[in-house]
Amino acid sequence: MVEAGTSRLASKEAEAEIARIDSLSTRLTTSCGHASSMAWRRWGSGPHLVLIHGGAGSWMHWIRNIEALAANRTVWAPDIPGFGDSDLPADGLDADTLYPFVQSGLHDLIGDAPFDLVGFSFGGLVAALIAAERPHNLQRLVLVSIASMGLLTENPVLLPMRGVTDPAQRREILRHNLNALMIYDEAAVDDLAIAVQATSAPRERVKNRKVVLTPILLSLCRQWRGPVFGIWGRQDLLYRHQIDKLMSVSAGLGLAERIVMEDAGHWLQFEKAPEFNPLLESFLQRPVAVHGVPHGD
């Protein structure tokens, strides 16, 4: 959904596109604590595919991927508790305490049916934690722009929004910040990107996330089963000056394939959707290893 007032920052066309994709979905909820609910959206039919958004985001992080993927699959895009339309179960939450709500909610919705799992950035860490629990029906794991390998060194120069009331100025601040952190190509910071950010970011209530700053992925990988894939953007601010080190460290994750997309920033599934969608589809068609064989063995 697009929050009231966002229209002053986003174009009517961008708002209409978000509303169109949203209108094609079926909305469901699961529990995420006492008197708290987690929002899920579902599109399409076929094998189950779960897309988990990143920090300061919502289901809309996948706005340019959903229709292509839902052509052959049942696509599930939740709002992690504390983000988007989902309630915040408690204070002081992080990936390691939020992922059980996602995992249990998914089980409520699909039971023991096989599923593939894709996580972006902070959502990639949530997905990695779910995979470490070795759910018997998880087939493939795809990690997009994931960190948690002890390599984060750069901080983006973001402009503050506090105290800025002029809509045009706020819009330009959003554009600058998206280009600084999320999207490499300035021309790709379009009205839709601004609309997604203007709607999603203010509704993030999970603050002081710290697990992503640790190298936890290097231990989680030993618990994964089946094929796991990694995708990063060469111009992602997190790794822009240390791609070689990223490749060296991520080699220890035992991934079935690692891809670095050229001229792509952090939010690469949005910026490079025409290349990302078929790449992801190719991963989802890979054979699945025999259940019971740990990923790291």
N, C-alpha and C positions, 0 to 999 in steps of 0.2 A: 504494500500500500504506500501511497505518497502522502506524507504528512501535510496538513493544512499549513499554508505559509511557504511551503517549498517552492510554489509557483513563482515567487518573487525572485528565486535564484535559478530555477530550471525552466526551460522552454516548455510550452504546451505540448509540443511534439514529443519531447523526452518523457514528460509525465504520461502522455497517452501511450507511449510504448511500454512503459512499466505497467500501466494499468491493463494493457492488452495481454501481456505475458501472464500477469497475475490472474486475469479473468479466465485463463485457460486451465488454471490449476484447481485441484480439489484441496481444501484446507482441512487439516486435522490437528488434534492436540494430544499430547501425552503428559504425564505428570513429571514434574521436576522438583519435587519437594512438597512440603505441607502447603496446601492451598495455592500451589504454583503450577503453571502449565507451560509447556514448550510447544511452539508453533511449528508445524510441518506443512509443506506444500508438495503436491504430487502431480506429475504430468505423465501422459503417455501410457503405454502398456508393454509388457514383455519382461525380460530379466531386470532385476532390481539394481539400480545404480544410485548411490547416495553421495551427494555433493555437500561438503561442509565448508562454509565461508570462512574468511579471515577476520582479523581484528578490525574493530570499528566498522564492521560490515553486517551483512544480512544475506538472505537468499539471493539478493540482487547482485552479489558478486559474480553470479553465474548467468546474468541477464542475456549475454550473447552466446550462451552455450546450450541452454535448456532445450530450445526447440530442435536443434540438430540432434541432440542426444536422445530426446524423447521420441524421435521418429521410429526407433527400434527398441526402446527400453522404457521401463517404469522409472522415472527420475524422481527422487526424493531430495528436497532441499530444505533442511530445517533452519530455523534461527536458533543458534546455540543459546542456552539459558543466559539471560543478562544482555542479550543482543536483540535488535529488531522487535518482533512481536512477542517474543518469549519473556516470561517473568524472570526476575532475578531471585533465585532461591534463598540466598543469604549473602552476607558481605564477605569480602576477602577471598573470593573464588578465583581459580586459575584452571588451566587446562587439565591438571591432574585431578581436580575435584569436579569438573564439569563433564568430562567424557562419560562417566557412568550414566548420567541422565540421557545422553545421546544414545548410548548403547542399549539401555533398557527401553527407551522410547521406540527405537527401531525394532526391537524384538516384539514389542506390543503391536506394532503395525504389520510386520511381515512374518512373524514367528520364526520358523526354522528354514525359511526359503533362502536359497543362495543369493548373495549380493556382492557387488563390487563397491569399493569405497575410495573416494577421491577427496583429498583435503588440501585447501589453499592456505599457506602461511600459518597463522595461529590454528586454523582449522586442520592443517596438515599435522600439527602436533596432537590435536584431539584425535584425529584418525589413527596416528601412529600408536597412541596409547590404547585405543580400542583394539587395534591389531595385535598388540602385545598381550592382550587377554586371550588370544587364540580362539576367537569364536569359530565354531566348527563350520559355519556356513559362509564365512568370508572367503571369497575366491581370489580377488586381486586388490592390491592397494596401490594408489597413485598419489604421490606427494608433489605438490606444486608450490614452487617458491618457498620451500620449507627451510627453516633455520635450525636452531637447537643443536648445533654442532660446535659451539664454542668459537665461532668465527665473527660474530657481530662486533664491528669496530666503529662504523660510521653512524653519525646522527644527522638526519636531514635538517636543513634550515627551513623551518616552517613559520609562516606568518600567523600571528595571533588573530582570532576572530572576536575576542572579547572587546566589547565597547564599540565595535563597528556596526552601525545601524543602516548605512546606505546599502540597498540591495545590490547595486552595480559593483560597489567596492567589495562586498562580501563574496560576490560571485568570482571576482578576480582573485581574491585570496584563496578560494576553493580551487580555482584553476591552477594557481601557483603551487599550492600544497600537493595537489594530485601529481603535477609534473615533477615535483621535488622528490616524492616518495613512491608513488604507485605506477606512473606511466612515463616511459622514456621519451617517446615522441610527443613533442608539444602539440602537434596537430591532432593527435589522438585523444587529447583531453577535450572531448566534445560535450555537447549538451547532455547526452545520456550519462556520461561519466560524472558530470557535475550533479545531475539529479540523483544518481545512486548515492553519491557521497553526502549530499545535503540531506538526504532522507535517512541514511543508515548511521552515519557517524554520531549524530547527537543522541541516538538511542542506545549507545554502548554504555553499560553500567558496570562492566567488569574492569576495574582499574588496577593499576600496579601489577600487571601480569609479569611474572619473573621466571617461570619455568623455561620460557623460550630463550632466556639468556644463558641457560646451562647446556652442556653437551649431552643431554639426556638421550638424544637420538642414537648415540653410539652404543648405548646399553639396550635400549628398546629393540633395536634391530635383531638382537639375538633371540628374541621371542616371536618374531614374525613367522608366519607360514605362507607358502605359496609365493607367486611372483610379485615383486614390488618394483615400482618404477619411479624415477625422479625427473622432474622438469624444472629448469631454472632459466631466467633471462640473463643474457650476458651483460645487460646494462642495469640490472637490478642494483639499486643503491647499496643493498646489504653486501653485495659481492663484487661490485664493479671493478675494484682494484685487486681482487684476490680470487679470480676464477680458477687459476691453477691450483691454489690451495684448497678451494672448494672441491675440485675434482679429486685431489689427493685424499682429503678427509672423507668425502662421500664414497670413495672406493671401499671403505671399511664397512659400508652399510649392506654390502652384498646385493645390490640392486640388479634386477634382470636387465635393465637398460637405463642409462642416464642421458638426458638430452639437454643441451644448452641452446636456447632459441636466440638467434641473432636479432639485434636491434629491438630487444624486448626488455621492459622493466619488470617490476615486481608483480603487478596485476596483469600478467601476460595472457591469461585466458580471455581477458577483455580486449587488451591491446592487439593481440594477434589471434583473434577468434577464428578466422578462416584457416589458419595453419594449426591452431591448437585442437580444434574439434576433430578433424580426421586423425591427428596424432593420438589423441586420447582413445578414439574408437579403435585404432590399431592395437593399442595396449589391451583393451578390453576383449579383444578377440584371441589373445594369446592363450595357449594351453595352461591349465591349472595343475599344479603339482599334486601328488597324492596327499590327501589329508593325513596329518599325524607326523609329517616330516618337518621339523623346525626349520625356519628360514636360514638361520645361521649355521646349520650343521652341514 
